[in-house]
Amino acid sequence: MSNTTLKPTASSEKLKWQAKSAFNEGNYTLAIELFSYALEQVPKYAPYLTNRALCYYRLNDADKVMKDASSSIQSDPKWTKGYFYKGKALEMLNRKDEAIEFYRKCCELEPNAKEYEDVLNDCLRTQQRPPISTPINKPVNQISSHDVICDVCRCRPIIGIRYKCSVCDDYDLCSKCINSNPNQKGHRDTHSLTPIKQPQQSSPLIRPLSTMSNTTSTPRQIDISLSINSYNVVLVVDVSLSMIGYESQNRINPTKNRWPATERGIIKIADQLGVKDCLTCLAFNAKVYEVMDGETANMAKLKLALVLPALKPNITDENSGTALYDAIDSTFRVLLRNKLAGLLVGDSNRNQIILLTDGEDCSSTNCNLDQACQRMKSICDDFETDVLLIGIGLEYQGRLAMNQLKRFGGDRCKFLDLRNLAELDDIFDRISFIFTQRTAVINV
């Protein structure tokens, strides 16, 4: 059943088939972009919305699945897949009672479709399972159930790992909501969230006097790995033409366009900055540009909204090339400058560097590989900096250079060798999660 008021165009259908081809190859991020282009030509077209919802579903993004499914239902109440994907989104958010109603609606619209009947029955069966009893003699591999409410999606109980604020007395997140911004519900993003795998013994709201008298003498247990109070984040981003999929003769290969995912990732990182965090951003192609220096969280977000469009690589750029080693040298100089300034103001933030590139160095003039390796060693050892090197689609020489940089960085340096765009989106999600945990980027 499709939308009877809106009609696809020939060009939007071509984009749809390109998107489906990307989807079949596992390139969900590119598929989303192509479906988005199709929706620009035929706004609110229900089949395109649910196709994009499926891509978001594969990327485990419940909020965007919910948004596209709801828009689809609003656009065409008779389009069954809108209800189906809204049910899927609700299941991802542990709201199965609500999901069941949308699956029932699917069965009403298409009573002969076994797919919807099976999904409804599966959801009903999981809801009819008996609640998990006390943890006495519980098998090790049994999924834990915490009798608390998630402060974002309001599900209860929290199934699996519970994330509890180490500062607030009553703030918890489920594993589905941990990647969302902790500022939701008025919570401070500077508070670390401690993962709790096994349910704690529930206690009544009014505790016995004997236990209350001991609370002041019992220190709260905080994981040492979550002890970073604030960050100095340095983003070092490759803006060479290869980041937009540039090939010879001014051709752009959309399957190699890494910029949209990079842009989304930068925004995700900025959204997780705490009150005391600072952001510095360097961009490089054949030259190195200092985009912002030590900006506070709120100012960084405002500036990023202005500079990100300008950072996007353009085929008319005169400085085409990749000066990776010069970028590392510039990063070293920024850290040196900030360290000297920090001694005067008592800066105790922990340095976190995230460097992203998709090509080997071919344009550096101030620094070679050997010198860059020495800079990396100084960055990690002398400045006590955690460095995450991200390479995407690197060829042999580029991968070799990144591994050598990682070796000189030692335990404080990590290299991730990514092969496709879906992995890049996933890494930025995990970095965002790391920042909510107030731990080091090398723990990704």
PyMOL commands that set and color helices and strands:
alter all, ss='L'
color gray80, all
select helices_A, chain A and resi 10-24+28-41+46-58+62-75+80-92+96-109+114-127+184-186+209-212+224-226+241-243+259-271+297-311+324-345+369-381+396-412+421-437+441-443
alter helices_A, ss='H'
color red, helices_A
select strands_A, chain A and resi 145-146+158-159+162-165+172-173+193-196+231-238+244-247+251-257+278-284+288-296+350-357+386-392+413-418
alter strands_A, ss='S'
color yellow, strands_A
deselect
rebuild
show_as cartoon
